[in-house]
Amino acid sequence: MVQAIRTGLVANGFFVELLAAQTLQAESSGGLLAKKPEIDFLLRLAGTTQISRAIKETGAKPGDKFVLVVAGRNNVRAAPSIDWKELPRVELTASELEKIEEAALLNAEKA
């Protein structure tokens, strides 16, 4: 899964990793919120099942800086020619924990 999101939405790599893991698990079990995992991830990040709202609130805009989320079942390696920074991986805040729980509950809302 590869998705560009608006800067300022996430600051914790662990938070992003857990949301991406929800998406990858949903893909494996046939429970994606959308047809594509990239959109499922945006839906979980935005906390909604409305695709247009998720794209509007979390999607990167052309010409703006963005956070690139790359997730998969195997280790992901960056291309050596790209100068990139990794988000720090720190303890989850109460707000991040709440968003992760809300994202998990979106499957129940969809059903």
C-alpha positions in Angstrom: 0.0 0.0 0.0 1.3 3.4 -0.9 -0.5 6.6 0.0 0.4 10.3 0.3 -1.3 12.2 3.1 -1.4 15.8 4.1 1.4 17.0 6.4 0.5 17.8 10.0 -2.0 14.9 10.4 0.5 12.4 11.8 3.7 12.8 13.8 4.0 9.2 15.2 5.3 6.4 13.1 3.8 3.8 15.5 0.3 5.4 15.0 0.6 5.2 11.2 1.9 1.6 11.5 -1.1 0.5 13.5 -3.6 2.1 11.1 -1.8 0.6 8.2 -1.9 -2.8 10.0 -5.7 -2.5 10.3 -5.9 -1.9 6.6 -3.7 -4.8 5.7 -5.6 -7.1 8.0 -8.9 -6.0 6.5 -7.5 -6.6 3.1 -6.5 -10.2 4.1 -9.9 -10.9 5.6 -12.0 -9.3 2.8 -13.1 -6.5 5.1 -11.8 -3.4 3.4 -13.9 -0.3 3.8 -13.2 0.6 0.1 -12.2 -1.3 -3.0 -8.5 -0.3 -2.6 -6.4 -0.5 0.6 -5.0 3.0 -0.1 -8.5 4.4 0.2 -9.3 2.2 3.2 -6.2 3.7 5.0 -7.5 7.3 4.3 -10.9 6.4 5.6 -9.4 5.0 8.8 -7.2 8.1 9.2 -10.2 10.4 8.7 -12.5 8.3 10.9 -15.2 8.2 8.3 -16.7 5.8 5.8 -17.3 8.6 3.3 -14.6 8.5 0.6 -14.9 12.1 -0.6 -14.7 13.4 3.0 -11.6 11.3 3.7 -9.8 12.4 0.6 -10.7 16.1 1.3 -9.6 15.9 5.0 -6.5 13.7 4.7 -5.3 13.5 1.1 -2.2 15.3 -0.1 -2.8 18.3 -2.4 -0.7 18.7 -5.6 2.3 21.0 -4.9 2.2 20.7 -1.1 4.5 18.8 1.1 3.2 15.4 2.1 3.8 12.3 4.3 4.3 9.2 2.2 3.0 6.0 3.8 4.3 2.8 2.4 3.1 -0.4 4.1 3.2 -4.1 3.2 3.6 -7.5 4.6 7.4 -7.5 3.9 10.0 -5.0 5.0 9.9 -1.9 3.0 13.1 -0.3 2.0 13.6 3.2 0.7 15.3 3.9 -2.5 18.9 4.9 -1.8 18.7 8.0 -4.0 15.7 9.5 -2.1 16.5 11.9 0.9 13.6 11.1 3.2 12.9 11.2 6.9 11.1 8.6 9.0 8.4 9.7 11.5 9.6 9.0 15.1 8.1 5.9 16.6 6.9 6.9 20.1 4.3 5.9 22.7 0.8 6.5 21.6 -1.1 9.5 23.0 -4.6 9.1 24.3 -5.9 10.9 21.1 -4.0 8.4 18.9 -5.4 5.5 20.8 -8.9 6.8 20.4 -8.4 7.3 16.7 -7.1 3.7 16.3 -10.2 2.4 18.2 -12.5 4.6 16.0 -10.8 3.3 12.9 -11.3 -0.3 14.0 -15.0 0.4 14.7 -15.6 1.7 11.1 -16.0 -1.9 10.0 -19.0 -2.3 12.3 -20.5 0.9 11.0 -20.1 -0.3 7.4 -21.9 -3.6 8.1 
